[in-house]
Amino acid sequence: MSGAMATSTAAQAPPCRFCGAPLVHDFVDLGLSPLCQTHVEEHQLGEPEEFFPLRVRVCERCFLVQLAESVAPQRIFGEYAYFSSYVDALVESARAHCEAMVKRLGLGRASRVVEIASNDGYALQHYAARGIPVLGVEPAANVAAAARERGVPTLVRFFGRDTAREVVASHGRADFVFGNNVLAHVPALDDFVAGLALLLAPRGTLTMEFPHVAALIEGNQFDTIYHEHFSYFSFTTAERVFAAHGLRVFDVEEIPLHGGSLRVHVCHDGDGAQPTGARVAALRAREREAGLGSLETYAGFAERVRATKRDLLALLIEVKRRGRRVAAYGAAGKAVTLLNYCGIRTDFVDYCVDRNPYKQGKYLAGVRIPIHPPERLRQTRPDYVLILPWNLREEIVRHTAYVRDWGGRWIVPIPHAEVIEEP
């Protein structure tokens, strides 16, 4: 029946990674997909790849949306291909966030700032430039090396209780802890959030940014589902996760990153200096009105995903029938999910371009589409550029405005397939 949710028996179901209830309700099944931040090198083209189930369920007790089966984080994050510094929007957001938090918290040379999943130092560099003592915690050694080259001290570790104790022993508790787009990447939520509580000073402030599951549902953002994203949070569920470890959300911001994210401001529950602001109750109420505490809200998502696949393929088939050439922009994680789920390979897309030199000269996982520097677009003059990181649509159109010189246009696949001529 259309809109109904597929279910499993409790005996077959894995437990919710937060509350432990059996996960019996399917949210969407995207079939089998490779790990999104792996890339195929030239010498590997004759070798098989590993594919893993990409199925998502929703917990009927706490409404945490999460992968039903997961891949060990060491497989995903040991060496990582995502460097945040190549995304202008992330660098600018990090700079603005630094400016706001320095002012709001009075951070200075006597403060301690720690970022969890600090990537290549794109955010901590702004604090370090002000003379504020910083430390990054980043599990990918290759990305941490780039941060150190930037002058950002970085500890190569997965974060949890043990790492928190290690940092406290060597650096003391932190006045400000933050993590941008990391909460979704955590398989062991209990250990991770317990570590945050240990690391945060008694009067310290924590901010966490994560994609909002309401935006995922409303914007049909199924391509943001991949193996490194273990969980997809509503504000209400995130509040419960922090509260389970004596942490209180006292403020929340809605920000445009990653198609619509939340930035929560958190303190220890006993910190009376941080009163809970009006935005907390307001967003909680909006989520309740939107039905994020009801299974019915999650039930129709899978069919909307299937419809998007059909529409995108129909558009590309028509474009190719007319003899037009298509290239793609952005070898992002979401690109791997979208292309593999839709079955889009070099029969539809000639190649992909990306600004990150780490990815250039390699091939997108699963679909084996070659990745080139952006200059390739000028050289080959494709008729259409498929924007795979649709959340960076305006930035990418700005960077590739020259495609208009030969009458080129852009295709955006999400929330629905469309051809655009202007930003």
N, C-alpha and C positions, 0 to 999 in steps of 0.2 A: 504493500500500500504506500502511495506517495507520501513522503513526510514522516513515515514511521521509522523508528530507530531499530537497527539490527541489534540483537542481544545474544549473549552467551550465557551458559549456566555458570553459577558461582564456582562450581568445581573446576571449570576450565579457565576461569578468569585469574589474571594476576592481581595482586593487591595494589590499591592506590598508593602512590609513593608519598602521600602526606598522611592520610587518615587510616589507611590499611583496609578500607572496604573493598570487596571484590569489584573489579572493573568489568562490568557486563554490558555496557551500552556503547556501541560504536558511534563515533562522531564522523569519521571519514576513513576510507581505505584507499590509499594511493598506490597499492600494489607493491612491487619490488623496486628498489632504487639503490644506486650506489651511494657511498658516503659523499656528501655534497662538496666538501673542501679537499677532496682528492682529485688529482689530475693525471691523465695518462700521458706518459712521455713517448717520444717517437719509437724507442726501442721496445716499448710494451704493446704496440699496436697489434701484434700477433698473439698476445696472451689474453687469457680470460680475466674478467673482472668479478669481484664479489658484489652481489646484490643482497639487500636485507629488506625485510618487511617494513612498510611505512604505513602503519595502521594506528589510528588515534581513537581513544575512548574518553568518555567523560564519567567522572565519579558521581554516583547518585546521592552521595552523602555530603561531600564538600565542594562538588562541581569543579574540581581541578581537571582540566583537559590535558591529556598526557598520552605519550606513546605507549602502546600496549606491549611492544617488545622493544628492547633497547640494546644498543651496541656499547661495549665498554668504553668509557671516556678516554682511556689511554690510546685506543685505536683511532679516535677522532682528533684528539688535541695534542698528541705527541709531537707532530710537526704540522703546522697550520699554514694555510695559504691566504688567510684573510689579514690584510694590513689596513688598519683603520685610516691611516694617514692619506690614503688614496681616495678617500671620500670627503669632498669639501664640506658637505653638510655636517658630517660627524665632527670634523675638526672645529668648525665654527660653533657648533652646539657645545662642545667641550670647553672652548674658550669662554663663551658666554656663561656657562655653568660655573666655571672657575671664578670669574669676576663676581657673580652673584653670591657664591658661597663665601668667598673671602670677605666680602662686605657684610653678609648676614651673620657670619660666625666670628668675625674679627680675627681671621687666621693670619699668623705671622711667623717670624723666625723661631718662636718658641713652641709652635704648634707641630703636631705630627699628622700627616695625611697619608693614608694608605688606599690604593685602588686595587680592587679584586678583579682579576682578568684584565690586566692593564694593557694588553696587546703591545703595540710598538711604541708606547709612551706618548701617543698623540694627545692624551688628556693631561697626564701628569706633567708634561713639559711646561704647561702654563703655570703650575704652582711652583715648580723648580725655578722658573725664570724670576719669580718674586722672592727667591731666597727661602721658601718654605721647605722644611725637611720632608721628603717624600719617599715612599717605597711602593713599588709595584709588585704584585703577585700574579704570575702568568705561567700556565702549564706548558706552553709551547716554547721550546728552547730557541727555535729559529726566530720567532717573533720577539722574544725577550732580548735576544742579541741586538736586534734593531733598536730596541728601547735604550739599551745600555750605550749604544753608539750615540744616541741623542742626549746622553748625560742623565738618564733616569735609572737609578738603581733598581734592579728587578730580581726578585727571588723566583726561581723556576720551581713551582710547586702547584699541585692541585690544592684548592682551599677547603678547609674543614676545621674541626676541632684541633687536630694535631698541628696544622700549619699556624693556626691562630696562637696557640701556646708558644710555638717557636718564635713568631714575630713579637709577641709580648715580652718574651724572655730577652730578646736581643734589642728591641727598639722601644719597648713600653707600649701601653695601650694608646690607641689613636683618638685624637680629638675629632677627626673627620675621616670617615670611611665611605667610599662610594664604589659602585659597580654599574657599568653601563652595558645593558643587554647581556648580562651573565646569569641572572636568576633562572632564565629558561633553559640554560645549558647545564643545569645541575641535576644529576641523577639521584643523589642522596640529599634530599632537601633538609632533612633533620640535622645531619652532620654539618651542612653548609651554614644554615642559619644559626645553629648553636655556636659555630665558629665566629660568626659576626658578633654575637652577643659577648663572647669572650674578648674579642679584639677591641670593641668599642669602649672608650673611657666612660666612667659613670655619668658625666655630663656631656658626653660626645654626641655627635649627630651622624647618622647614616643616611645616604640617599641611594636608592636602587632604581634603575630604569629598566623597563621590560615592556615588550609589545602587549597591548591590551587585547584580550580575547574578543571583546566586543567589536573592535575594529577588524579583527580577522573574520568574524562572522559577517558583519555588515558590508565589508569591502570585498568579500569573497577571496580572501588572501590565502588560498590553500597552498601556494608555492612557498609560503614562509614555514611550512611544515617540512622538517627534515631531521635527520637522525641526531644532530647536535642540539636540537631543541627538544628537550625531554618533556617540558611542561608549557602550558599556555594559560596565563592567569587572568582572572577577573580581579578587580580591586578588592572585592569582598573576600575572595579566597586568599589573596596575598596577605590581607590583614590578619586572617586566621593563622596563617603560617608564621608570621612574625610574633603574634601574640602567644603562640605555643612555646616561645622561648623568652618570654618576658620583655618583648620589644613592642613598642606602641607606635603606630603610624599617626603622626600629628599634623601632617600636611600632605597634599598631593597636587601635582601639576599634570595637565594633559599636554603632551608635546607631539609634534608631527613626525618624529623620526620613525623609521621602519614601518611606515604606513599608519601610525597612530600608537603611541606608547604612553605609559604612565611613569612619572618620576615621583616616588614616594619618599617622604622625609620621616625618619624613624629615630626614636630615642629609647632609652631604657624606660620601662613602665613607671618606675618611681621618680623620674625626672620631672619635678614640678615646674621647672623653668621653661618647659616646652608645652604650652597648652595646646590642646587639639583644636585645629582651625575649622572654620565652617565648610571648607571644601571637602573635608573628609565625609561628613554626614550627607552633604549634597550628592557626592558621587555614589555613595552607598545607596542612597534613595533612588538615583537614576538607574543603577544596575538592577535594583529590585523591580522597578517599573518596566525595565526592558526584558525582564524575565530570565535573567542570568542565573537565577536560583530554581529554574524549572527545566526539566529535560526536554520539554516541547520546543524550547527555543533552539536547541542544538539539533533537532531532528531533521530539518530540511536542508542542512548544509551540504550533505553528500550529493544530492541531486543537482544543486546549483553548480557544484564543481564539475559534474559530468556535462552539464549544459555548456559551461565555459570551454571545456575541451572540444566539444563538437563545433562550437562557433569559431574558435581559433583555427582549428583544422580546416573548416570550410573556407575561411578567409585566405589562408595560405594556399589551399588548393586552387582557388580562383586566381590568385596572384601568379602562381606558377603556370597555370593553363595559359595565361596571357604572355608567357615568356619573360616575366620579370625576374630580376635577381634580388635576393634577400640576404642581408648580413645581420648579425646580432651585435648588440652592445652590452657588455657587462657579464663576465664569467662568475657571477655571484652564486652563493649557495642556492638561492631560490631558482636560479636558472636550471640547475641540475634537476630539481624536483619538477619544475614545469615541463622541461623538454623530455624527460624520461616518462613522465605520466602521460603526456600527449603523444609520445612516439615521434617527436620531431628530430630528424637527423639531417645529414647533408643533402638529402633529397629535397628538403625545404629550405635549409639555411646553409649558405656556402661556407661561412666562417663566423667567428665571434671575435670582437676586439675588447681589450681590457687595458686600463692604465697601469696595472700592477705588473712590473717586469717578472715577478716570480711566476706568473701564470703564462706569460707569453712563450710561444714555442711548444706549448703542451696542448692537450685535447680535453674537452669537457668529458667528465666521467659518464660512462654508459652510452652516450650518443656519439662520442668520438668526433665532435665538431672542433676543428682546429682554432686555436686562440692566437691572435696577432696583436701588435700594437695598434692604437687608434689610427695611425697614419694610413693603414691599409684601406680605410674607407675612401680617402682622397685618391688613392692609386687605382681602385677598382670601380668606384662610382656606382654602388648598388642602387637599385630603384627604391628599396625599402630598408629601413633599419629597425629591427625588432628590439625594442627596449626591454631587456629582461629584468633589470632592477627598476621596476616601474615606480617605486617609491622615490627614485632619484630622477624622475621624468624631466623636470625643469632643468636640473643641472646637466643632464646628458644632452638634451636638446640645445642648451646653451653651448656646450662643448663641441657639438657637431652641427652647428647652424649652417656650416658650409655645404651640407648636403642639398640645400635649396638651390645652390648654384647650378646643379644639373637636373633639377626637378625632382630630387629625391624626397621621400616622405618617411614618416615614422609609424610604426605599429606598436601599440601598447596592449598587452594581453589581459591586464587585471585593472579593474574588477570585471571588465568584459572586453572582448577584442574590438579594437577600433583603430582606424587610420587617422593620424593627425598631421596637420600641415604647419601648425603654429604651436608654441609652448602651451 
